[in-house]
Every structure is written in structure tokens, then in C-alpha cells.
Amino acid sequence: MLESSLGIVVTYDPQRGAPAVLGRHAIADAGLYSVCLAIQNLWLAATAEGLGVGWVSFYREQFLRELLGIPARVRPVAWLCLGPVRELQARPDLERHGWRHRMPLMQVLHEEQFGCPVTSANDPRQ
Ligand SMILES: Cc1cc2nc3c(=O)[nH]c(=O)nc-3n(C[C@H](O)[C@H](O)[C@H](O)COP(=O)(O)O)c2cc1C
């Protein structure tokens, strides 16, 4: 946070465009999903430009609200640190530092019912 050249706090305002917001009629959280997609797109664009992005989530929401004067109806979703980096790693940090390992695709796919493994006939890699 101290070293990055830019800090971006991404927020979600459920009242923007309300009451008829695409996707939110049936799924209340759809607005939050859209914000996360925007963050992902920002991340991809930054990476394509050779910039690094870090998502900071160890803040208290109320602290950030007060720091930036964010109104009660608006939800802070992410605090991003963005800027030039010495290099972009080919393997994600979590994997390189041994915190988490990449899961095989087949381990996270379910067929027809949750918990049912994909049969080889429907293996998307074939
Ligand atoms: C939802 C979310 C929250 C995260 N929170 C933190 C965090 O609080 N602190 C941290 O060091 N990394 C956090 N990360 C991980 C980093 O943002 C990021 O994965 C890391 O800098 C490596 O970036 P890269 O995948 O572009 O190499 C978080 C990632 C996500 C998706």
C-alpha cells in the first residue's frame, strides 16, 4: 500500500440506475458481482499494460468509510494498489509461496448435480 503509486477504492452504489437494474430483480447480489467483474477487467487491463495490482482486504469497512467519506448506502468492495512492478510473475503469489495450490479443473466441475464428477465423455478439455 505504501509502495504502490496509486490506490483505488472500488465501491458499489445499489441505488445507481435503480430500481430496474439488470440482473438484480432475481438476485440481489448481482450488483456486487458486476463490481467484481469490473475489478477483474481492470486487473487484466493493468496486467496487459505491465502494471501490478494487489487487492487489499485487511481493512475495516467502517474505517475506510470514514477515511474517504463514503456514504452509508455505498459499499466499499475493494481497495486496490496499482502501479509499476519489477516483474509480473508467471505463477500467482499464493502458489509460489506455497499457501495454496492450483486445483485440477476436474475437481471443481460438477455434472448435472452438485457433487457428481464429470464423466470423461463430457470432459471440456477434450
Ligand atoms: C478478494 C481478494 C482479496 C485479497 N486480499 C489481499 C490482502 O488483503 N492482502 C494481500 O496481500 N493480498 C490480497 N489478495 C491477493 C492479491 O491481491 C494478489 O492476488 C496478489 O497481489 C498477486 O497478484 P497477481 O495474481 O496479479 O500476481 C487478495 C486477492 C483477492 C482476489
The ligand as an ORCA input file, in Angstrom:
! r2SCAN-3c Opt
* xyz 0 1
  C     -10.704    -10.833     -2.846
  C      -9.207    -10.741     -2.697
  C      -8.677    -10.196     -1.547
  C      -7.291    -10.117     -1.376
  N      -6.785     -9.553     -0.237
  C      -5.459     -9.451     -0.089
  C      -4.908     -8.828      1.071
  O      -5.609     -8.358      1.948
  N      -3.564     -8.770      1.172
  C      -2.734     -9.290      0.197
  O      -1.506     -9.199      0.331
  N      -3.238     -9.866     -0.907
  C      -4.560     -9.951     -1.077
  N      -5.066    -10.538     -2.205
  C      -4.123    -11.108     -3.202
  C      -3.504    -10.051     -4.067
  O      -4.375     -9.036     -4.395
  C      -2.998    -10.594     -5.414
  O      -3.516    -11.843     -5.651
  C      -1.509    -10.647     -5.403
  O      -1.021     -9.358     -5.311
  C      -0.947    -11.324     -6.657
  O      -1.391    -10.664     -7.806
  P      -1.320    -11.400     -9.220
  O      -2.325    -12.517     -9.143
  O      -1.683    -10.329    -10.233
  O       0.083    -11.881     -9.356
  C      -6.430    -10.612     -2.396
  C      -6.983    -11.126     -3.569
  C      -8.339    -11.210     -3.735
  C      -8.888    -11.779     -5.013
*
